[in-house]
Amino acid sequence: MAKIRHIAIMTEDQPKLAEFYKATFDMKEVHRHAVADGTEAIYLSDGYINLAILPARGRPEGIHHFGFEVESMEEAARIAGANGATQAPERVPKDGRFAEVFILDPVGTRVDLSEQGWKA
């Protein structure tokens, strides 16, 4: 059974937004890394859901994508395609933070699929 395990939010001020979620909802920081432009991506968790606070870098702020932990990425992508996904699975970089593919739902929202889940 698929479970939502990951939500990514874009912001121009990652530390400020991360502090909001830590102070307001007692989320814990589980990972942080620098990105190419000198900003940071910050990953928080409540023990079940991974919340990625990502640099917007001029893109709209707010929820960018979410992710499901699935038993089989290939099977989930096949079913998604049969139900109207607008993009076949596209693999994202495997840099130690995650190993996954993403699809686009019928309205164009990015949906990550992972067999391993995210740091919690």
For each residue, the residues with C-beta under 8 A, 3 or more apart:
1: 71
2: 68 69 70 71 76
3: 68 69
4: 7 49 66 67 68
5: 48 49 50 67 68 69 114 117 118 120
6: 49 50 51 52 66 67 68 69 112 114 117 118
7: 4 49 50 51 52 63 65 66 67
8: 51 52 54 63 64 65 66 67
9: 17 51 52 53 54 61 62 63 64
10: 54 55 56 59 60 61 62 63 64
11: 14 16 17 53 54 55 56 61
12: 55 56 61
13: 16 17
14: 11 17 18 39 40 41 42 53 54 55
15: 18 19 40 42
16: 11 13 19 20
17: 9 11 13 14 20 21 53
18: 14 15 21 22 29 42 44 53
19: 15 16 22 23
20: 16 17 23 24
21: 17 18 24 25 27 44 51 53
22: 18 19 25 26 27 28 29 44
23: 19 20
24: 20 21
25: 21 22 46
26: 22 46
27: 21 22 44 45 46 51
28: 22 44 45 46 47
29: 18 22 32 42 43 44
30: 43 44 45 50 119 120
31: 42 43 97 119
32: 29 40 41 42 43
33: 40 41 97
34: 38 39 40
35: 38 39 40 41 55
36:
37: 55 57
38: 34 35
39: 14 34 35 55 57
40: 14 15 32 33 34 35 55
41: 14 32 33 35 52 53 54 55
42: 14 15 18 29 31 32 52 53
43: 29 30 31 32 50 51 52 53 97 118 119
44: 18 21 22 27 28 29 30 50 51 53
45: 27 28 30 48 49 50 51 118 119 120
46: 25 26 27 28 49 51 120
47: 28 120
48: 5 45 120
49: 4 5 6 7 45 46 120
50: 5 6 7 30 43 44 45 67 117 118 119 120
51: 6 7 8 9 21 27 43 44 45 46
52: 6 7 8 9 41 42 43
53: 9 11 14 17 18 21 41 42 43 44
54: 8 9 10 11 14 41 64
55: 10 11 12 14 35 37 39 40 41
56: 10 11 12 59 60 61
57: 37 39
58:
59: 10 56 64
60: 10 56
61: 9 10 11 12 56
62: 9 10
63: 7 8 9 10 66
64: 8 9 10 54 59 110
65: 7 8 102 109 110 111 112
66: 4 6 7 8 63 109 111 112
67: 4 5 6 7 8 50 100 102 111 112 113 114 118
68: 2 3 4 5 6 76 111 112 113 114
69: 2 3 5 6 114 115 116 117 118
70: 2 73 75 76 113 114 115
71: 1 2 75 76 115
72: 75 76 115
73: 70 76 77 89 100 101 113 114 115
74: 77 78 89
75: 70 71 72 78 79
76: 2 68 70 71 72 73 79 80 113
77: 73 74 80 81 85 88 89 101 103 113
78: 74 75 81 82
79: 75 76 82 83
80: 76 77 83 84 85 103 105 111
81: 77 78 84 85 88 103
82: 78 79
83: 79 80 106
84: 80 81 105 106
85: 77 80 81 88 103 104 105 106 111
86: 104 105 106 108
87: 90 102 103 104
88: 77 81 85 103
89: 73 74 77 101 102 103 113
90: 87 101 102 103
91: 94 100 101
92: 98 100 101 102 112
93:
94: 91 98 99
95: 98
96:
97: 31 33 43 119
98: 92 94 95 112 114 116 118
99: 94 114 115 116
100: 67 73 91 92 112 113 114 116
101: 73 77 89 90 91 92 112 113
102: 65 67 87 89 90 92 110 111 112 113
103: 77 80 81 85 87 88 89 90 110 111 113
104: 85 86 87 108 109 110 111
105: 80 84 85 86 108 109 111
106: 83 84 85 86
107:
108: 86 104 105
109: 65 66 104 105
110: 64 65 102 103 104
111: 65 66 67 68 80 85 102 103 104 105
112: 6 65 66 67 68 92 98 100 101 102
113: 67 68 70 73 76 77 89 100 101 102 103
114: 5 6 67 68 69 70 73 98 99 100 117 118
115: 69 70 71 72 73 99
116: 69 98 99 100
117: 5 6 50 69 114 120
118: 5 6 43 45 50 67 69 98 114
119: 30 31 43 45 50 97
120: 5 30 45 46 47 48 49 50 117
